[in-house]
Amino acid sequence: MPAARESLLDSALAALTDRDWSGVRMVDVAAAAGVSRQTLYNEFGSKDGLARALVRREADRYLRGVERALARPAAERERMVAVAEW
């Protein structure tokens, strides 16, 4: 994934620590990532596009963590506990 895209997604996620999604402004996300607002719109198309990409990235990260927990060389119960803790 290109660095600008990752930076934009990171900035959008960071913005959510202070406010809900309706309070996240595209101009603020772009500024935090160090790119123009036009670059943000070129990459995601809209705020909804940014939201979809962010949810997809975070879900993929979560599922990779689940896969790692399940792949551990441990008893099934221990792997299930690891998944629950993850």
C-alpha positions in Angstrom: 0.0 0.0 0.0 1.5 3.4 -0.9 2.9 5.4 1.9 0.5 8.4 1.4 -2.5 6.0 1.6 -1.2 4.5 4.8 -0.5 7.9 6.3 -4.0 9.0 5.4 -5.6 6.0 7.0 -3.4 6.4 10.1 -4.4 10.1 10.3 -8.1 9.1 10.0 -7.8 6.5 12.8 -5.9 9.0 15.0 -8.7 11.5 14.5 -11.2 9.0 15.8 -9.4 9.0 19.2 -10.7 12.6 19.8 -14.1 12.6 18.1 -16.7 10.4 16.4 -16.7 9.9 12.6 -19.2 12.8 12.0 -16.7 15.1 13.6 -13.7 14.0 11.5 -13.0 16.5 8.7 -11.3 15.6 5.5 -9.2 18.7 5.6 -7.8 17.8 9.0 -7.0 14.2 7.9 -5.2 15.5 4.9 -3.2 18.1 6.9 -2.3 15.5 9.6 -1.0 13.2 6.8 0.9 16.0 5.2 -0.9 15.9 1.9 -3.4 18.1 0.1 -7.2 17.5 0.5 -7.2 16.8 -3.3 -4.8 14.0 -2.7 -7.1 12.5 -0.1 -10.1 12.8 -2.4 -8.1 11.3 -5.3 -7.2 8.3 -3.1 -10.6 7.6 -1.6 -13.1 9.5 -3.6 -15.1 10.7 -0.6 -15.4 10.5 3.2 -17.4 7.3 2.8 -14.6 5.8 0.7 -12.1 6.8 3.4 -14.3 5.1 6.0 -14.6 1.9 4.0 -10.9 1.7 3.4 -10.2 2.3 7.1 -12.6 -0.3 8.3 -11.2 -2.8 5.7 -7.6 -2.2 6.8 -8.5 -2.5 10.5 -10.5 -5.6 9.9 -7.7 -7.2 7.9 -5.3 -6.4 10.8 -7.6 -8.0 13.3 -8.0 -11.1 11.1 -4.3 -11.4 10.7 -4.0 -11.4 14.5 -6.6 -14.1 14.8 -4.8 -16.2 12.2 -1.5 -15.8 14.1 -3.2 -16.8 17.3 -4.7 -19.9 15.7 -1.4 -20.9 14.1 0.4 -21.0 17.4 1.9 -24.4 18.3 -0.4 -24.9 21.3 -3.3 -26.9 22.5 -6.7 -25.9 20.9 -7.9 -24.4 24.1 -4.9 -22.2 24.4 -5.2 -21.0 20.8 -8.9 -20.1 21.5 -7.9 -18.2 24.6 -5.2 -16.4 22.5 -7.9 -15.4 19.9 -10.2 -14.2 22.6 -7.4 -12.1 24.2 -6.4 -10.7 20.8 
